[in-house]
C-alpha cells in the first residue's frame, strides 16, 4: 500500500478564505431597494438561502420573507430550478422586488472522523472512516499502537447571483468554498462574505461592526 506522509492530511482542516466576485459595470445598485432570495439549487439549498437572507437582513437589506416567496412561487407554479427572465419579471411584480438572489450549492459535505494507522510515527498506511459528526479531535487510540483519530471539517461551496427583475441581467455574482465545524457554520461564513462584498457597492446595505 502506498504510504502517505501524515502531515498531508492536516490541510484538510484549514479553511478557504475569500469569495470570487464579479460585478456588472453597468449595474445601478442604487435602484435596488427590495430583494428576495430564492432557494438555491442543490443539497441544503433552502438552508443556504436562509443563511443569505439572514446575512442580508443583518446588514439592513429589505428582504421579502421566505415563506411569502415560497407561497407565491407555489401559487404561480414557479420553480427555482427553471429560473429565467420571465420568472424574474413575474416575481418582481408579484413581490414588489427590484432584484432576486439565486444560487447553487455546489458542495455540501458533512464533517467526518477517520482512524489513521501508520507503520511508524510519520507514514500513513491506512485510513478508515469512523463516523460523521461535529467532532474535531486528534489523539492516539488506546490499545492500537501508531493509530490516531483525525477529523475533517464540513466542506461547502456556494455560487450566488443577484439578478435584475426587469432586464434579467446579472448585477453581481460570487462563488466561494469554505471548511467549517459543520455545514450551517460554513454556509454562514460564505454568505456573510457574499454580503460584505456587496456593502461597498449597494447603498441599501450598511457596514456591521
Number of C-alpha atoms within 10 A of each C-alpha: 6 8 12 15 13 15 10 9 14 11 9 14 18 12 15 13 13 15 19 13 15 14 15 12 8 8 15 12 18 10 13 19 17 17 25 25 26 25 24 24 20 16 14 18 19 17 17 30 26 21 21 25 25 16 21 25 15 15 18 14 21 17 17 18 13 17 9 12 18 16 11 15 18 11 9 13 8 15 14 15 14 8 12 13 15 13 17 20 20 16 22 20 12 12 16 15 22 21 29 25 22 21 24 21 23 17 17 23 15 19 22 19 21 18 19 22 22 19 13 11 12 13 17 22 16 16 16 11 13 14 13 16 16 18 16 15 11 13 10 15 14 9 7 9 13 17 21 18 19 23 24 25 26 27 23 25 18 25 22 23 23 21 22 26 25 16 12 17 16 18 20 22 20 21 22 22 22 25 27 23 18 20 22 18 16 22 30 20 21 30 28 18 19 27 22 18 18 19 16 12 15 17 15 19 20 16 11 9 3
